[in-house]
Amino acid sequence: MSEIKNLKPECIWRNFDALTQVPRPSGHLDKVRQFLLDFAKKVGVEAFTDEAGNIVMRKPATPGMENRKTVILQAHMDMVPQKEKDSTHNFETDPIQTYIDGDWVKAKGTTLGADDGLGVAAIMAVMEATDLKHGPVEALITADEETGMYGANGLPAGELEGEILLNLDTEQEGELIIGSAGGVDITATLDYKEAESDKEDIAVRLTVKGLKGGHSGLEIGVGRGNANKMLVRIVREAIADDEACLASWHGGNMRNAIPREAEVVLTLPKDNKADLIELVNDYKETFNEEYKGIENEIDVTVEDVELPATVVPQEIQDNLVDAIYAAHDGVWRYIPSIPGIVETSSNLAIVDIEGGKAAVKILARSSSETKKDELATSLESCFNMAGMKVELSGAYGGWDPNTDSELIKRMRKIYNDLFGEEPTVQVVHAGLECSIILSKYPGLDICSFGPTLLSPHTPNERANWPTTSKFWDLLVKTLEEIPEK
């Protein structure tokens, strides 16, 4: 089997291959920072870590290009750590195991990290190249983009010198992105006093699994199932009809990933087990019918477990389940002027209930600040009615499109000249760091672009390697044609 470092363009895939050997899940970035600093030293470019944990590199212009505007190449160093349930991969210590499947590069049982490792690899390729023509180039490789855009939020004003920003974190080749959604994290919590289990009851674990999951911005509009929202339908009915009590709930693990799996432990009278099994089987059939053509086989299982000592008290349980059932998940509204693009959405990402503590975590996104506020308030109201404490955090604004961008006009022409076709210019529902960087450096002219990736934030993440050649050619030619200061 061929190794990915032998793919074309070799300069990108060789660097990406090296990057996959360095653990870099969000929140654990010391190793990748040192890797990038060592790389910069090796290729002879200036590099440092700033106060927010970002890596900044600077490369001077090639001869004759000194009078061009300085370009900032921007990507993020962290990756989303998602894996198959039976995977033993440790994201903090183990390299990503990659392989080639036709036109796609994939990872064995885990996320690939092409989001945004391919952007970082492209920056490395520019920094080491001796055969490119370009003006002054800065690299900004940000920290912890996937968990709250902390690197971008902490970016010091006055640190960057560039006038043009090329964000390399877009996942559809042929698209030039000129705007993106803002977002806010919504966290609802509740502490409760546990109740003793009925010693005559039995306990079962219900699991919903087999879902595709996906990126909660890019793929929220394709109608994929949310494991937490599926499971709550079963749990509510089991409580109402089978005298079930909720002992624990664990579903999802990343705000920006549509949850693929969720499980609960329920207690119930032994005589009601058969009815519960029938209920689960009915819902399994229902889910597969509802999501036919969208999901693959959805599995819902029941297994016996040891009776837990405690359960959630009935009134607390009912309020929690009702709130999870009622909380909006998915598309809230499409952009009225661009009906095919999601404007506002929410992802009911994480539910953790056990041991006297309950937490529900949601990421709401919108390219409209007023609709983002409306959705956040709606969710806050929902969980407030369940007696939960609700906190909003990590808010970032949307990136408003600049339809008069000189950079976009230039890149559209370059793309057409290179490939004989027009690129698509549009906004994207994913959250990009451009809006935050633009708030600190308001004069920047910005475009985001990249090769084609599918199913980021899931173990099925894959990169279409032939599109990286077009991505690289567009980047190289754009650097060559940056205007004078």
C-alpha positions, 0 to 999 in steps of 0.5 A, spaced: 500 500 500 502 506 498 504 511 503 501 518 503 507 522 503 508 519 496 502 523 493 502 529 489 503 534 491 509 531 495 510 538 498 503 538 502 503 530 503 510 529 506 508 535 511 501 532 512 504 525 514 509 528 518 504 532 522 500 525 523 505 523 527 505 528 532 499 528 537 495 534 537 488 533 540 485 540 542 487 542 549 494 538 548 498 542 543 505 542 547 508 537 542 505 540 536 508 547 538 515 544 539 514 540 532 512 547 528 518 551 532 523 545 530 520 545 523 521 553 522 528 552 525 530 547 520 528 551 514 531 557 516 524 562 518 523 566 524 518 563 528 515 564 535 509 562 540 505 568 542 501 569 549 495 565 546 499 559 544 499 560 537 505 559 532 507 565 528 512 564 522 515 569 518 518 568 511 521 574 507 520 576 500 523 572 494 528 577 490 524 582 486 517 581 490 519 585 496 514 591 494 508 586 495 503 586 500 504 581 506 500 575 506 498 572 512 497 564 511 492 561 517 490 555 519 489 551 526 494 546 529 489 542 533 484 536 531 478 533 533 479 527 537 473 522 535 474 515 534 470 508 533 468 505 540 472 499 539 478 503 537 484 503 543 487 509 540 490 514 545 490 521 541 495 524 546 500 519 545 499 515 538 500 517 531 494 517 526 494 511 522 493 513 515 491 509 509 489 511 501 483 508 499 482 510 491 482 518 491 481 518 499 486 519 504 483 516 511 485 514 518 484 507 521 478 508 526 479 515 528 479 522 525 484 524 520 486 531 522 486 533 515 481 539 518 486 543 519 492 539 518 492 540 510 492 547 511 498 547 516 501 542 511 500 547 506 503 553 510 509 548 511 510 547 504 510 555 503 515 556 508 520 551 506 520 552 498 525 555 495 522 555 488 516 559 489 515 567 487 512 571 493 512 577 497 513 577 505 509 571 508 507 570 515 504 564 518 499 564 523 497 557 526 492 558 531 491 553 538 485 550 540 480 552 534 476 546 535 474 547 542 473 555 542 477 558 538 482 560 544 488 562 539 484 566 535 480 570 541 487 571 544 491 573 538 494 580 540 493 586 537 499 589 533 502 582 532 501 581 525 503 585 519 500 582 513 494 586 509 491 580 506 489 573 510 488 567 506 485 562 511 486 555 509 480 551 513 475 550 508 473 543 506 470 544 498 475 545 493 472 550 488 469 554 493 472 561 495 469 563 502 467 570 503 463 569 510 461 564 515 457 563 521 458 566 528 457 561 534 455 561 542 456 555 547 450 554 551 451 549 557 446 547 562 447 544 569 444 541 575 446 538 581 441 534 584 440 529 590 440 522 588 435 517 590 435 510 592 434 505 587 428 500 588 432 493 590 426 489 586 428 493 580 432 490 574 437 495 570 438 495 563 443 499 558 440 502 552 444 504 546 443 508 540 449 507 535 451 507 528 450 514 526 454 518 521 455 524 526 459 529 522 461 537 523 455 541 526 456 546 522 457 544 515 453 537 515 447 540 520 443 541 514 443 534 511 438 531 516 443 526 520 440 523 526 442 526 533 443 520 538 441 524 544 435 526 540 433 519 538 435 516 545 430 521 549 424 519 545 425 512 547 427 514 554 421 518 555 416 513 553 419 508 557 418 512 563 411 513 562 409 506 560 414 502 563 415 505 570 423 506 568 427 510 572 433 514 569 440 512 572 445 515 568 446 518 561 452 519 556 451 521 549 456 525 545 463 528 547 464 534 542 460 541 541 462 541 534 460 534 532 453 531 531 453 526 536 454 519 533 452 515 540 449 515 546 447 511 552 442 511 558 442 506 564 434 505 566 432 501 572 425 498 571 420 492 574 422 486 572 415 484 569 416 490 564 422 488 561 419 485 555 415 491 553 421 495 554 425 491 549 419 491 544 419 499 545 426 499 543 425 494 537 419 499 534 424 505 535 429 501 531 425 500 526 422 507 526 429 511 526 431 506 520 425 508 516 425 516 518 433 516 516 432 512 510 437 514 505 441 519 510 444 514 515 446 507 514 443 502 519 442 505 525 442 500 531 439 500 538 440 495 543 438 493 550 443 489 555 442 487 562 447 491 567 448 491 574 443 495 578 445 501 580 445 504 587 441 510 585 437 514 580 435 521 578 429 523 583 423 522 579 421 530 578 428 532 576 428 526 571 422 528 568 424 535 568 431 533 565 428 528 560 422 534 558 428 539 557 432 534 552 426 532 548 424 540 547 431 543 546 431 545 539 436 541 535 438 542 527 437 547 522 433 553 525 433 557 519 436 558 512 438 564 509 432 568 506 436 571 500 440 564 499 435 558 501 440 553 500 445 555 506 443 554 513 443 561 517 442 559 524 442 552 527 444 548 534 447 542 535 445 538 542 452 535 542 453 532 549 448 530 555 452 527 561 447 525 567 450 521 573 452 521 580 448 527 582 450 532 576 447 533 570 450 537 564 447 539 557 452 542 552 450 545 545 453 549 540 449 554 536 451 557 530 448 563 526 450 568 520 445 573 523 447 576 530 440 577 532 437 570 530 443 567 534 441 571 540 434 569 539 436 561 538 440 562 545 435 565 549 430 560 546 435 554 549 436 558 555 429 558 557 428 551 555 433 549 560 431 554 565 424 551 566 427 545 568 431 548 573 437 548 570 443 553 571 444 556 564 451 559 562 453 562 555 460 562 553 465 562 547 461 567 543 464 569 537 461 573 531 460 571 524 464 573 518 460 578 514 462 578 507 465 583 503 462 583 496 467 588 493 473 584 495 479 585 491 482 579 493 476 575 491 476 578 484 483 577 483 482 569 486 476 568 481 480 570 475 486 566 477 482 560 478 479 561 472 485 561 468 488 555 472 482 550 471 478 553 465 472 554 470 469 559 475 469 558 482 463 558 487 463 564 491 459 563 498 458 564 505 459 557 509 455 555 516 461 553 519 465 557 524 471 560 521 477 564 525 476 569 520 471 573 524 475 574 530 482 575 526 478 581 522 475 584 529 482 585 531 485 587 524 479 590 521 483 592 514 484 585 512 482 582 505 480 575 506 479 569 503 478 562 505 479 556 501 482 548 501 481 541 498 475 537 499 474 533 505 468 529 507 465 528 514 470 532 518 469 531 526 468 523 525 472 517 524 469 517 517 473 523 516 477 523 509 481 527 504 480 527 497 487 527 495 487 529 487 484 536 489 490 538 494 493 539 487 488 544 485 488 547 492 496 548 492 496 551 485 491 556 487 495 558 493 502 558 489 499 562 483 495 567 488 502 568 492 505 570 486 500 575 484 499 579 490 499 586 488 504 591 490 503 595 497 
